[in-house]
């Protein structure tokens, strides 16, 4: 659900991009949601497989 400011039509395009509205997730937060994530590098396909199967203890 988007909540756009009705005054936004009178604003410059740059202002609209920054202040024109808020796209809320299903959690109804008071500001834009930030979804943090990380990727990890593995030395080989075998080391990645060991990490994903739980054979070694490391972040996946």
PDB file of N, CA, C and O in Angstrom:
ATOM      1  N   UNK A   1       0.847  -1.181   0.000  1.00  0.00           N
ATOM      2  CA  UNK A   1       0.000   0.000   0.000  1.00  0.00           C
ATOM      3  C   UNK A   1       0.886   1.236   0.000  1.00  0.00           C
ATOM      4  O   UNK A   1       1.818   1.321   0.800  1.00  0.00           O
ATOM      5  N   UNK A   2       0.626   2.162  -0.850  1.00  0.00           N
ATOM      6  CA  UNK A   2       1.405   3.390  -0.928  1.00  0.00           C
ATOM      7  C   UNK A   2       0.620   4.541  -0.324  1.00  0.00           C
ATOM      8  O   UNK A   2      -0.591   4.652  -0.515  1.00  0.00           O
ATOM      9  N   UNK A   3       1.317   5.384   0.398  1.00  0.00           N
ATOM     10  CA  UNK A   3       0.704   6.577   0.987  1.00  0.00           C
ATOM     11  C   UNK A   3       1.418   7.787   0.410  1.00  0.00           C
ATOM     12  O   UNK A   3       2.460   8.194   0.924  1.00  0.00           O
ATOM     13  N   UNK A   4       0.867   8.372  -0.658  1.00  0.00           N
ATOM     14  CA  UNK A   4       1.512   9.495  -1.306  1.00  0.00           C
ATOM     15  C   UNK A   4       0.892  10.805  -0.868  1.00  0.00           C
ATOM     16  O   UNK A   4      -0.325  10.925  -0.734  1.00  0.00           O
ATOM     17  N   UNK A   5       1.744  11.772  -0.651  1.00  0.00           N
ATOM     18  CA  UNK A   5       1.314  13.099  -0.237  1.00  0.00           C
ATOM     19  C   UNK A   5       0.583  13.751  -1.407  1.00  0.00           C
ATOM     20  O   UNK A   5       1.150  13.837  -2.496  1.00  0.00           O
ATOM     21  N   UNK A   6      -0.639  14.207  -1.228  1.00  0.00           N
ATOM     22  CA  UNK A   6      -1.388  14.811  -2.336  1.00  0.00           C
ATOM     23  C   UNK A   6      -0.746  16.087  -2.869  1.00  0.00           C
ATOM     24  O   UNK A   6      -1.026  16.496  -3.996  1.00  0.00           O
ATOM     25  N   UNK A   7       0.108  16.717  -2.075  1.00  0.00           N
ATOM     26  CA  UNK A   7       0.790  17.939  -2.535  1.00  0.00           C
ATOM     27  C   UNK A   7       1.931  17.628  -3.488  1.00  0.00           C
ATOM     28  O   UNK A   7       2.461  18.539  -4.124  1.00  0.00           O
ATOM     29  N   UNK A   8       2.325  16.357  -3.604  1.00  0.00           N
ATOM     30  CA  UNK A   8       3.505  15.970  -4.379  1.00  0.00           C
ATOM     31  C   UNK A   8       3.421  16.373  -5.843  1.00  0.00           C
ATOM     32  O   UNK A   8       4.456  16.592  -6.474  1.00  0.00           O
ATOM     33  N   UNK A   9       2.228  16.475  -6.399  1.00  0.00           N
ATOM     34  CA  UNK A   9       2.075  16.843  -7.806  1.00  0.00           C
ATOM     35  C   UNK A   9       2.651  18.224  -8.091  1.00  0.00           C
ATOM     36  O   UNK A   9       3.047  18.499  -9.224  1.00  0.00           O
ATOM     37  N   UNK A  10       2.706  19.103  -7.084  1.00  0.00           N
ATOM     38  CA  UNK A  10       3.224  20.460  -7.262  1.00  0.00           C
ATOM     39  C   UNK A  10       4.726  20.559  -7.028  1.00  0.00           C
ATOM     40  O   UNK A  10       5.308  21.626  -7.226  1.00  0.00           O
ATOM     41  N   UNK A  11       5.359  19.481  -6.615  1.00  0.00           N
ATOM     42  CA  UNK A  11       6.786  19.503  -6.277  1.00  0.00           C
ATOM     43  C   UNK A  11       7.646  19.169  -7.494  1.00  0.00           C
ATOM     44  O   UNK A  11       7.185  18.543  -8.448  1.00  0.00           O
ATOM     45  N   UNK A  12       8.906  19.601  -7.438  1.00  0.00           N
ATOM     46  CA  UNK A  12       9.867  19.239  -8.478  1.00  0.00           C
ATOM     47  C   UNK A  12      10.079  17.724  -8.449  1.00  0.00           C
ATOM     48  O   UNK A  12       9.845  17.085  -7.424  1.00  0.00           O
ATOM     49  N   UNK A  13      10.519  17.154  -9.563  1.00  0.00           N
ATOM     50  CA  UNK A  13      10.699  15.699  -9.661  1.00  0.00           C
ATOM     51  C   UNK A  13      11.642  15.157  -8.580  1.00  0.00           C
ATOM     52  O   UNK A  13      11.373  14.106  -7.998  1.00  0.00           O
ATOM     53  N   UNK A  14      12.752  15.872  -8.304  1.00  0.00           N
ATOM     54  CA  UNK A  14      13.690  15.406  -7.280  1.00  0.00           C
ATOM     55  C   UNK A  14      13.035  15.368  -5.906  1.00  0.00           C
ATOM     56  O   UNK A  14      13.265  14.438  -5.133  1.00  0.00           O
ATOM     57  N   UNK A  15      12.231  16.361  -5.603  1.00  0.00           N
ATOM     58  CA  UNK A  15      11.531  16.391  -4.312  1.00  0.00           C
ATOM     59  C   UNK A  15      10.504  15.275  -4.245  1.00  0.00           C
ATOM     60  O   UNK A  15      10.349  14.639  -3.203  1.00  0.00           O
ATOM     61  N   UNK A  16       9.806  15.031  -5.336  1.00  0.00           N
ATOM     62  CA  UNK A  16       8.843  13.930  -5.367  1.00  0.00           C
ATOM     63  C   UNK A  16       9.527  12.598  -5.084  1.00  0.00           C
ATOM     64  O   UNK A  16       8.987  11.753  -4.371  1.00  0.00           O
ATOM     65  N   UNK A  17      10.718  12.418  -5.648  1.00  0.00           N
ATOM     66  CA  UNK A  17      11.437  11.160  -5.467  1.00  0.00           C
ATOM     67  C   UNK A  17      11.798  10.920  -4.011  1.00  0.00           C
ATOM     68  O   UNK A  17      11.798   9.780  -3.546  1.00  0.00           O
ATOM     69  N   UNK A  18      12.106  11.995  -3.288  1.00  0.00           N
ATOM     70  CA  UNK A  18      12.536  11.860  -1.899  1.00  0.00           C
ATOM     71  C   UNK A  18      11.368  11.945  -0.927  1.00  0.00           C
ATOM     72  O   UNK A  18      11.355  11.228   0.074  1.00  0.00           O
ATOM     73  N   UNK A  19      10.392  12.799  -1.196  1.00  0.00           N
ATOM     74  CA  UNK A  19       9.325  13.093  -0.234  1.00  0.00           C
ATOM     75  C   UNK A  19       7.926  12.707  -0.693  1.00  0.00           C
ATOM     76  O   UNK A  19       6.954  12.969   0.016  1.00  0.00           O
ATOM     77  N   UNK A  20       7.806  12.094  -1.858  1.00  0.00           N
ATOM     78  CA  UNK A  20       6.501  11.883  -2.462  1.00  0.00           C
ATOM     79  C   UNK A  20       5.615  10.846  -1.808  1.00  0.00           C
ATOM     80  O   UNK A  20       4.401  10.871  -2.012  1.00  0.00           O
ATOM     81  N   UNK A  21       6.170   9.941  -1.034  1.00  0.00           N
ATOM     82  CA  UNK A  21       5.311   8.935  -0.432  1.00  0.00           C
ATOM     83  C   UNK A  21       6.091   7.898   0.343  1.00  0.00           C
ATOM     84  O   UNK A  21       7.311   7.981   0.482  1.00  0.00           O
ATOM     85  N   UNK A  22       5.364   6.927   0.840  1.00  0.00           N
ATOM     86  CA  UNK A  22       5.936   5.884   1.670  1.00  0.00           C
ATOM     87  C   UNK A  22       5.323   4.557   1.267  1.00  0.00           C
ATOM     88  O   UNK A  22       4.103   4.396   1.311  1.00  0.00           O
ATOM     89  N   UNK A  23       6.150   3.613   0.878  1.00  0.00           N
ATOM     90  CA  UNK A  23       5.670   2.265   0.583  1.00  0.00           C
ATOM     91  C   UNK A  23       5.884   1.421   1.826  1.00  0.00           C
ATOM     92  O   UNK A  23       7.017   1.078   2.164  1.00  0.00           O
ATOM     93  N   UNK A  24       4.809   1.089   2.496  1.00  0.00           N
ATOM     94  CA  UNK A  24       4.890   0.292   3.717  1.00  0.00           C
ATOM     95  C   UNK A  24       4.833  -1.195   3.382  1.00  0.00           C
ATOM     96  O   UNK A  24       4.177  -1.609   2.426  1.00  0.00           O
ATOM     97  N   UNK A  25       5.525  -1.974   4.179  1.00  0.00           N
ATOM     98  CA  UNK A  25       5.394  -3.423   4.063  1.00  0.00           C
ATOM     99  C   UNK A  25       4.166  -3.856   4.863  1.00  0.00           C
ATOM    100  O   UNK A  25       3.435  -3.008   5.374  1.00  0.00           O
ATOM    101  N   UNK A  26       3.938  -5.127   4.973  1.00  0.00           N
ATOM    102  CA  UNK A  26       2.811  -5.633   5.751  1.00  0.00           C
ATOM    103  C   UNK A  26       2.978  -5.385   7.244  1.00  0.00           C
ATOM    104  O   UNK A  26       2.044  -5.607   8.014  1.00  0.00           O
ATOM    105  N   UNK A  27       4.172  -4.921   7.669  1.00  0.00           N
ATOM    106  CA  UNK A  27       4.419  -4.651   9.074  1.00  0.00           C
ATOM    107  C   UNK A  27       4.002  -3.238   9.484  1.00  0.00           C
ATOM    108  O   UNK A  27       4.039  -2.913  10.671  1.00  0.00           O
ATOM    109  N   UNK A  28       3.607  -2.394   8.530  1.00  0.00           N
ATOM    110  CA  UNK A  28       3.132  -1.026   8.767  1.00  0.00           C
ATOM    111  C   UNK A  28       4.133  -0.165   9.534  1.00  0.00           C
ATOM    112  O   UNK A  28       3.760   0.542  10.470  1.00  0.00           O
ATOM    113  N   UNK A  29       5.403  -0.226   9.135  1.00  0.00           N
ATOM    114  CA  UNK A  29       6.443   0.582   9.770  1.00  0.00           C
ATOM    115  C   UNK A  29       6.210   2.073   9.512  1.00  0.00           C
ATOM    116  O   UNK A  29       5.464   2.450   8.608  1.00  0.00           O
ATOM    117  N   UNK A  30       6.856   2.905  10.315  1.00  0.00           N
ATOM    118  CA  UNK A  30       6.680   4.351  10.186  1.00  0.00           C
ATOM    119  C   UNK A  30       7.665   4.982   9.208  1.00  0.00           C
ATOM    120  O   UNK A  30       7.568   6.178   8.929  1.00  0.00           O
ATOM    121  N   UNK A  31       8.594   4.219   8.690  1.00  0.00           N
ATOM    122  CA  UNK A  31       9.522   4.702   7.667  1.00  0.00           C
ATOM    123  C   UNK A  31       9.807   3.557   6.712  1.00  0.00           C
ATOM    124  O   UNK A  31       9.449   2.409   6.979  1.00  0.00           O
ATOM    125  N   UNK A  32      10.454   3.875   5.598  1.00  0.00           N
ATOM    126  CA  UNK A  32      10.757   2.840   4.615  1.00  0.00           C
ATOM    127  C   UNK A  32      11.520   1.706   5.270  1.00  0.00           C
ATOM    128  O   UNK A  32      12.441   1.933   6.055  1.00  0.00           O
ATOM    129  N   UNK A  33      11.135   0.498   4.948  1.00  0.00           N
ATOM    130  CA  UNK A  33      11.827  -0.670   5.492  1.00  0.00           C
ATOM    131  C   UNK A  33      13.202  -0.814   4.857  1.00  0.00           C
ATOM    132  O   UNK A  33      13.372  -0.573   3.662  1.00  0.00           O
ATOM    133  N   UNK A  34      14.167  -1.200   5.650  1.00  0.00           N
ATOM    134  CA  UNK A  34      15.515  -1.478   5.171  1.00  0.00           C
ATOM    135  C   UNK A  34      15.763  -2.960   5.406  1.00  0.00           C
ATOM    136  O   UNK A  34      15.711  -3.436   6.540  1.00  0.00           O
ATOM    137  N   UNK A  35      16.028  -3.668   4.349  1.00  0.00           N
ATOM    138  CA  UNK A  35      16.279  -5.096   4.455  1.00  0.00           C
ATOM    139  C   UNK A  35      17.770  -5.325   4.260  1.00  0.00           C
ATOM    140  O   UNK A  35      18.282  -5.257   3.142  1.00  0.00           O
ATOM    141  N   UNK A  36      18.459  -5.597   5.366  1.00  0.00           N
ATOM    142  CA  UNK A  36      19.900  -5.814   5.316  1.00  0.00           C
ATOM    143  C   UNK A  36      20.191  -7.262   4.962  1.00  0.00           C
ATOM    144  O   UNK A  36      19.526  -8.177   5.448  1.00  0.00           O
ATOM    145  N   UNK A  37      21.162  -7.457   4.136  1.00  0.00           N
ATOM    146  CA  UNK A  37      21.593  -8.813   3.825  1.00  0.00           C
ATOM    147  C   UNK A  37      23.070  -8.802   3.492  1.00  0.00           C
ATOM    148  O   UNK A  37      23.648  -7.744   3.239  1.00  0.00           O
ATOM    149  N   UNK A  38      23.671  -9.952   3.492  1.00  0.00           N
ATOM    150  CA  UNK A  38      25.084 -10.081   3.180  1.00  0.00           C
ATOM    151  C   UNK A  38      25.301 -11.309   2.320  1.00  0.00           C
ATOM    152  O   UNK A  38      24.545 -12.278   2.389  1.00  0.00           O
ATOM    153  N   UNK A  39      26.324 -11.256   1.525  1.00  0.00           N
ATOM    154  CA  UNK A  39      26.757 -12.417   0.759  1.00  0.00           C
ATOM    155  C   UNK A  39      28.107 -12.864   1.302  1.00  0.00           C
ATOM    156  O   UNK A  39      28.849 -12.061   1.866  1.00  0.00           O
ATOM    157  N   UNK A  40      28.417 -14.106   1.140  1.00  0.00           N
ATOM    158  CA  UNK A  40      29.672 -14.629   1.651  1.00  0.00           C
ATOM    159  C   UNK A  40      30.417 -15.331   0.532  1.00  0.00           C
ATOM    160  O   UNK A  40      29.806 -15.931  -0.353  1.00  0.00           O
ATOM    161  N   UNK A  41      31.740 -15.253   0.574  1.00  0.00           N
ATOM    162  CA  UNK A  41      32.604 -15.856  -0.430  1.00  0.00           C
ATOM    163  C   UNK A  41      33.156 -17.158   0.120  1.00  0.00           C
ATOM    164  O   UNK A  41      33.551 -17.241   1.283  1.00  0.00           O
ATOM    165  N   UNK A  42      33.179 -18.163  -0.724  1.00  0.00           N
ATOM    166  CA  UNK A  42      33.717 -19.470  -0.358  1.00  0.00           C
ATOM    167  C   UNK A  42      34.904 -19.767  -1.256  1.00  0.00           C
ATOM    168  O   UNK A  42      34.942 -19.354  -2.415  1.00  0.00           O
ATOM    169  N   UNK A  43      35.870 -20.489  -0.707  1.00  0.00           N
ATOM    170  CA  UNK A  43      37.095 -20.783  -1.467  1.00  0.00           C
ATOM    171  C   UNK A  43      36.835 -21.732  -2.626  1.00  0.00           C
ATOM    172  O   UNK A  43      37.558 -21.711  -3.622  1.00  0.00           O
ATOM    173  N   UNK A  44      35.804 -22.566  -2.502  1.00  0.00           N
ATOM    174  CA  UNK A  44      35.491 -23.531  -3.560  1.00  0.00           C
ATOM    175  C   UNK A  44      34.035 -23.953  -3.419  1.00  0.00           C
ATOM    176  O   UNK A  44      33.372 -23.645  -2.428  1.00  0.00           O
ATOM    177  N   UNK A  45      33.555 -24.662  -4.430  1.00  0.00           N
ATOM    178  CA  UNK A  45      32.198 -25.197  -4.360  1.00  0.00           C
ATOM    179  C   UNK A  45      32.085 -26.194  -3.211  1.00  0.00           C
ATOM    180  O   UNK A  45      31.043 -26.289  -2.563  1.00  0.00           O
ATOM    181  N   UNK A  46      33.148 -26.924  -2.967  1.00  0.00           N
ATOM    182  CA  UNK A  46      33.143 -27.905  -1.883  1.00  0.00           C
ATOM    183  C   UNK A  46      33.039 -27.233  -0.515  1.00  0.00           C
ATOM    184  O   UNK A  46      32.328 -27.727   0.361  1.00  0.00           O
ATOM    185  N   UNK A  47      33.740 -26.107  -0.318  1.00  0.00           N
ATOM    186  CA  UNK A  47      33.653 -25.409   0.968  1.00  0.00           C
ATOM    187  C   UNK A  47      32.274 -24.763   1.147  1.00  0.00           C
ATOM    188  O   UNK A  47      31.767 -24.684   2.265  1.00  0.00           O
ATOM    189  N   UNK A  48      31.679 -24.309   0.064  1.00  0.00           N
ATOM    190  CA  UNK A  48      30.314 -23.772   0.138  1.00  0.00           C
ATOM    191  C   UNK A  48      29.337 -24.881   0.503  1.00  0.00           C
ATOM    192  O   UNK A  48      28.455 -24.686   1.339  1.00  0.00           O
ATOM    193  N   UNK A  49      29.490 -26.030  -0.115  1.00  0.00           N
ATOM    194  CA  UNK A  49      28.606 -27.154   0.191  1.00  0.00           C
ATOM    195  C   UNK A  49      28.730 -27.568   1.655  1.00  0.00           C
ATOM    196  O   UNK A  49      27.728 -27.849   2.312  1.00  0.00           O
ATOM    197  N   UNK A  50      29.965 -27.604   2.164  1.00  0.00           N
ATOM    198  CA  UNK A  50      30.178 -27.974   3.570  1.00  0.00           C
ATOM    199  C   UNK A  50      29.505 -26.967   4.506  1.00  0.00           C
ATOM    200  O   UNK A  50      28.953 -27.350   5.537  1.00  0.00           O
ATOM    201  N   UNK A  51      29.550 -25.700   4.152  1.00  0.00           N
ATOM    202  CA  UNK A  51      28.906 -24.669   4.974  1.00  0.00           C
ATOM    203  C   UNK A  51      27.393 -24.821   4.931  1.00  0.00           C
ATOM    204  O   UNK A  51      26.736 -24.746   5.970  1.00  0.00           O
ATOM    205  N   UNK A  52      26.830 -25.033   3.746  1.00  0.00           N
ATOM    206  CA  UNK A  52      25.377 -25.118   3.609  1.00  0.00           C
ATOM    207  C   UNK A  52      24.793 -26.402   4.193  1.00  0.00           C
ATOM    208  O   UNK A  52      23.628 -26.430   4.587  1.00  0.00           O
ATOM    209  N   UNK A  53      25.588 -27.453   4.249  1.00  0.00           N
ATOM    210  CA  UNK A  53      25.091 -28.704   4.839  1.00  0.00           C
ATOM    211  C   UNK A  53      25.352 -28.770   6.335  1.00  0.00           C
ATOM    212  O   UNK A  53      24.913 -29.705   7.004  1.00  0.00           O
ATOM    213  N   UNK A  54      26.072 -27.772   6.867  1.00  0.00           N
ATOM    214  CA  UNK A  54      26.335 -27.735   8.301  1.00  0.00           C
ATOM    215  C   UNK A  54      27.552 -28.521   8.740  1.00  0.00           C
ATOM    216  O   UNK A  54      27.789 -28.685   9.937  1.00  0.00           O
ATOM    217  N   UNK A  55      28.338 -29.013   7.771  1.00  0.00           N
ATOM    218  CA  UNK A  55      29.551 -29.760   8.114  1.00  0.00           C
ATOM    219  C   UNK A  55      30.596 -28.861   8.775  1.00  0.00           C
ATOM    220  O   UNK A  55      31.366 -29.313   9.623  1.00  0.00           O
ATOM    221  N   UNK A  56      30.617 -27.603   8.387  1.00  0.00           N
ATOM    222  CA  UNK A  56      31.523 -26.627   9.005  1.00  0.00           C
ATOM    223  C   UNK A  56      30.661 -25.481   9.555  1.00  0.00           C
ATOM    224  O   UNK A  56      29.595 -25.179   9.018  1.00  0.00           O
ATOM    225  N   UNK A  57      31.131 -24.867  10.604  1.00  0.00           N
ATOM    226  CA  UNK A  57      30.389 -23.783  11.238  1.00  0.00           C
ATOM    227  C   UNK A  57      30.864 -22.446  10.668  1.00  0.00           C
ATOM    228  O   UNK A  57      31.927 -21.943  11.032  1.00  0.00           O
ATOM    229  N   UNK A  58      30.066 -21.890   9.778  1.00  0.00           N
ATOM    230  CA  UNK A  58      30.360 -20.560   9.235  1.00  0.00           C
ATOM    231  C   UNK A  58      29.080 -19.942   8.706  1.00  0.00           C
ATOM    232  O   UNK A  58      28.069 -20.626   8.541  1.00  0.00           O
ATOM    233  N   UNK A  59      29.129 -18.644   8.440  1.00  0.00           N
ATOM    234  CA  UNK A  59      27.954 -17.932   7.957  1.00  0.00           C
ATOM    235  C   UNK A  59      27.608 -18.377   6.535  1.00  0.00           C
ATOM    236  O   UNK A  59      28.492 -18.602   5.709  1.00  0.00           O
ATOM    237  N   UNK A  60      26.335 -18.496   6.273  1.00  0.00           N
ATOM    238  CA  UNK A  60      25.876 -18.823   4.920  1.00  0.00           C
ATOM    239  C   UNK A  60      24.846 -17.796   4.480  1.00  0.00           C
ATOM    240  O   UNK A  60      24.326 -17.882   3.368  1.00  0.00           O
TER     241      UNK A  60
END
